[in-house]
Amino acid sequence: QVWRRINPDGELAGDVIGRAGEDVPDAEPLLECVMSAGRRLGAPAPLAVLRDRCLTERARLPPAVRRIRDFDDYPVTISPGLERLQEDTRRAVMGARE
């Protein structure tokens, strides 16, 4: 899952990549299921709606991230749960090599 952090003023503060079902405080989940068993779960959104959503979300990015030159990076972090999974996997793989 990917969660989005939002400042109190509505400006986007960064994203957190984590495990599905993990709780990320003060963030809203972005990914939602749109297909199941090869079938769409709902009607596709009209292009005009998607365009408006894109423009609205872009406007919520900090100005320094939106700049063309000398821009700031948009902060993306890994959740504690995903970091634990990565470390557990690394240990399991290293243990299998011995």
C-alpha positions in Angstrom: 0.0 0.0 0.0 1.0 3.6 -0.4 -0.1 6.2 2.1 -0.1 9.9 1.6 0.7 12.3 4.4 -1.1 15.7 4.3 -0.2 18.9 6.2 -3.0 20.6 8.1 -3.1 23.3 5.4 -3.9 20.6 2.8 -0.5 20.6 1.2 1.0 17.1 0.4 3.8 16.2 2.9 5.0 12.9 1.5 4.2 9.3 0.8 4.9 6.2 2.8 5.3 2.8 1.1 4.3 -0.1 3.3 2.5 -3.4 3.6 -1.1 -3.9 2.8 -3.1 -3.8 6.1 -0.4 -1.9 7.9 -1.5 1.1 10.0 0.3 4.3 9.0 -0.8 7.1 11.4 -1.8 10.5 10.0 -1.9 9.2 6.4 -4.5 8.1 3.9 -4.3 5.0 1.8 -4.0 5.6 -2.0 -4.3 2.2 -3.6 -7.7 0.6 -4.0 -8.9 -2.6 -5.7 -10.4 -1.8 -9.2 -10.4 -5.3 -10.6 -11.1 -8.8 -9.3 -11.0 -12.1 -11.2 -10.2 -10.2 -14.4 -13.3 -8.0 -14.1 -13.6 -4.3 -13.4 -15.3 -3.6 -10.1 -16.9 -0.4 -11.3 -17.2 1.9 -14.3 -14.1 3.8 -15.4 -14.0 7.4 -14.4 -14.6 9.9 -17.2 -11.4 11.5 -18.6 -12.5 14.9 -17.5 -12.8 13.7 -13.9 -9.4 12.1 -14.0 -7.9 15.3 -15.4 -9.5 17.4 -12.7 -8.2 15.1 -10.0 -4.7 15.2 -11.5 -4.7 19.0 -11.6 -6.1 19.2 -8.0 -3.5 16.8 -6.6 -0.6 18.6 -8.5 -1.7 21.9 -7.0 -1.4 20.4 -3.5 2.3 19.6 -4.0 4.7 22.0 -2.3 5.8 24.8 -4.8 9.4 23.7 -4.4 8.5 20.2 -5.7 6.5 21.6 -8.6 9.4 23.8 -9.9 10.9 22.8 -13.3 14.4 23.9 -12.2 16.1 23.5 -8.8 13.2 21.5 -7.6 13.0 19.7 -4.3 12.4 15.9 -4.1 9.0 14.7 -3.0 9.6 12.8 0.3 8.9 9.0 0.0 9.7 6.8 3.0 9.4 3.1 3.8 7.1 2.1 6.7 8.5 0.3 9.8 6.5 -2.8 8.8 8.1 -3.0 5.4 11.5 -2.3 6.8 11.1 -5.3 9.2 10.0 -7.5 6.3 13.0 -6.4 4.3 15.3 -7.2 7.2 13.7 -10.6 7.9 14.0 -11.5 4.3 17.6 -10.4 4.2 18.4 -12.6 7.2 16.5 -15.6 5.7 18.4 -15.3 2.4 21.7 -14.9 4.1 21.0 -17.9 6.4 20.1 -20.0 3.4 23.5 -19.2 1.8 25.4 -20.7 4.8 
